[in-house]
Every structure is written in C-alpha cells, then in structure tokens.
Amino acid sequence: MGLRMRARAWIAGLALMLLAAQSWALTEVRGVRLWRAPDNTRLVFDLTGPVQHSVFTLAAPDRIVIDVPRAALRGSLDNLPLANTPITGMRAAPRDDNSLRVVIDLSSSVTPKSFTLEPNQEYGHRLVLDLFDKAAAPSERPPVTANPARPATPVSPALPSSNRLPPQPSAQRDIIIAIDAGHGGEDPGAIGPGGVREKDVVLSISKQLQRAINAERGYRAELVRTGDYFIPLRKRTEIARKKGADLFVSIHADAAPRTSAYGASVYALSDRGATSETARWLADSENRSDLIGGVGNVSLDDKDRMLAGVLLDLSMTATLSSSLNVGQKVLSNMGSITPLHKRRVEQAGFMVLKSPDIPSILVETGFISNPAEARKLQTAGHQQALVRSMHSGIRQFFQENPPPGTYIAWLRDSGRIAPGPREHVVRSGESLALLAQRYQVSLASIRSANNLKNDVIKVGQTLSIPAPTLAGEP
Ligand SMILES: [Zn+2]
C-alpha cells in the first residue's frame, strides 16, 4: 500500500469519525404531544436539548413547515388525537444540512406562534407550536370597560341603595360566575399519590359547580377552561371579562410543602405581601404555571397596562372587599363539609386574581399531596359536597349583594329574599332539621352559619339563621 493510499484511507476514516460525532451531537426529537383548545391547537415537541428553529407557512394546500437545525427525529409523530383540529397529517424528514424538517398538513389556514421552553421538574427542553384558528386571532382583546353586561361599578357591600336601578323585572339579567379550573394541558398542576393530577380533579369539580349554578334561576356559570388544554394566567381573566363575569372563582387542589398539610382554604389577592408562609408559597407555585405551560405571546400591552393602572386605583379597594366577603362565605360553607386549613380568607399575590374590577377568589379544595385528601378529592360524593358548599357561599353573597339590573337584585328589591341573617332562640323539642325546614334553609348552611360540628343544639341557645335559599321561591 502506497503512502498516498494510506493517507486517503486515513482521511476517509477521519471524515467518517467526524460525521459520526456530528450525528451523535444532534438534538433528538423524542416525540410530540397535542392539546386542542377552543381556539387553538398546541403541539409540544419533547427534545433532548435546546434548539434553534424556524417556522413558515405554505398555502394551497395549507401547510406549516418547521425547520430545526442539528436535530433528528427519534420518536414517532403518529397516534396524535387529531380529531377537531385543523391538522390532517404530520411528517418529518432529515435534510442534507443535518436539520430536521417537520411538515404539518392542514385542512384550513392557521396563525402559528412558536417558542421554546426550558426544562422543569416535569419535562425537559421543549419546542411549542401554537396554531391559532383564523377565526380567533390571538391578539383579539376586548377593552377593559366595554362590557355592557357588567356594571362599571364593582359589586360592593358599601354601595348605597340609591345607586341601584329601580326594579325592572323585564330587564333582569343573570349573574355570571366565571369558573376557572386551574392548570390544564402542558401544565398538570400538582400531582398526588398514584399519579392523580390536579388539572383533572379541578376540571371535574368545576363542571359540576357549573351544572349546579346553572340549575338556579338568575345565575349563569361559564367555564374558563372547558377541556384539557393550557390557558395562560392573564388570558384566564380576559376570558372571564369577555363573558361579563360578576365573580371569578379559580378552583385548585395543590400540593403543600409538607405532605401532612391538609384542609381547604380560600384566597383573595394581596399586592402587599402574603398573610402566611403557605399563602406565599402557593401563590409563587401558582404563578409559575405560565413557565410550566408556556405563555407564548400573551401579555398586556402598554395601553392595557396604563388603563389597568387607572382602574386599579379606582376600583381595586371595592373589588377586594367584595372578594374577601364572598371568599369568607364560601369558606364558612366549606367548613361544614371538610376541614379547613385556615378559618379566614388568606391573601397573596396570585396573578389569576388580579382583575381590577371583578371580585375574584381562588379556592384550594384540599391538598392533593396529602394521601387521605387526594383519595377524598377523587370521590363523587366529596366533589358534590364541595360543589354544594361553594354554591351556597356564592349564593349567599349575591343575595346580599346582587349587581344592579339582575334578576336576583329584582328578587331582593321586591322583598322576595328575606334580607340578612335572623336569630332564633332554641326551645324545647326543636331540632336543627326542624329549624332548617321552618326557615327554608339547608341544614349545611344553618350548621355553617353557627360553626356547628354536629346537629346537637341546646334549649336556650341562640342560633343565627342564614338568608333562605331560593328553593322556596315561586
Ligand atoms: Zn393549582
């Protein structure tokens, strides 16, 4: 073998080694996950490392192309739940420059937004592609005060009655409750023993609460999240505003720093620090939701931020006092069916509670990190009890503070709802069940109004009787 031949073999070997090293260094696309939301489809590519990428669209037929330099497909792009999405197929091929090209076939054109996510406790590096349906552009945002369904003035216990509209039975609107099931999609929320996921438990409870509220005349409940998909925190309050919400209720079942922690709690917003360590810890972990799930392009622009600042000064105090009021009523009712973590509404800087003009509370139905509570939270019976107690608290609040122009305001103003709590001194032969029946209130609400642990009452004891429910109303 001549010197030249040997050199050539050596060079060929070196080239092979370089090639091998290069392909060894490629970032792997391990697989893809898909979530369908009402107005967009999210694809999440799981990666073995950080990547650069570019995205472009092609028309006739509609396609999206993603080029990822120095990447190779190792997983499968098949078996995705494509039903109800504009995606008809997906394929990938390596290109000569060591990049990976993914082509997504579409049945209609979409607006793509893409970004990468850093690893967290749950997942590694990810490339997120959100495909927004053309009918609902992601930048669409209603002005903060443009909703005619909701009064400009927040619901406030201090609102003088002269500010209320005269009773007009023909123009009564429903009171609208926005129910926000926490987390969803890419963000599973807390994970309990046996793999139970917060996002699933709270969606189930939220749907039942919606059904219960909708069964009552004068109220309408709207779900912020209707399925298993991610919504950024700021978008959640926007959806509530778009629906004309009079109240925003975010439902959670988080983990606690200690697995022994237990009990339900209710939170309102605080901009001035948290009322306890747990409150601060929870608000911090909730606010990380955007990092876990990926916020993409959703943010307040400068105009919104200025307007929000003005509104904040004008109405935040009244809104917060309504939030604390409804929160305490919900908490008291929950106290009759489940142990409470704290007997008072706690406060911390939860992003999702930052609507300046909609009373907003966050309900922790229990700690999913506690094995006993995780078990309970999954049972139909306990979910129903939670729903009934939250519903009672919300109803009590609006019977006392109905927004002007609503059916409930009309009921109240025309004397169909007895105002405020009354008192009753127990006489011989009376039971709690008998009194509940006589005053047309539920046993649970009379128990919770008096902080009773059981139904034992004594002759001579003074009980406060909550406002009657609407069940007895014609
Ligand atoms: Zn949560």
Residues whose N, C-alpha, C, O or C-beta is under 5 A from the ligand:
A	BS01	ZN	G182 G189 H252 A253 D254
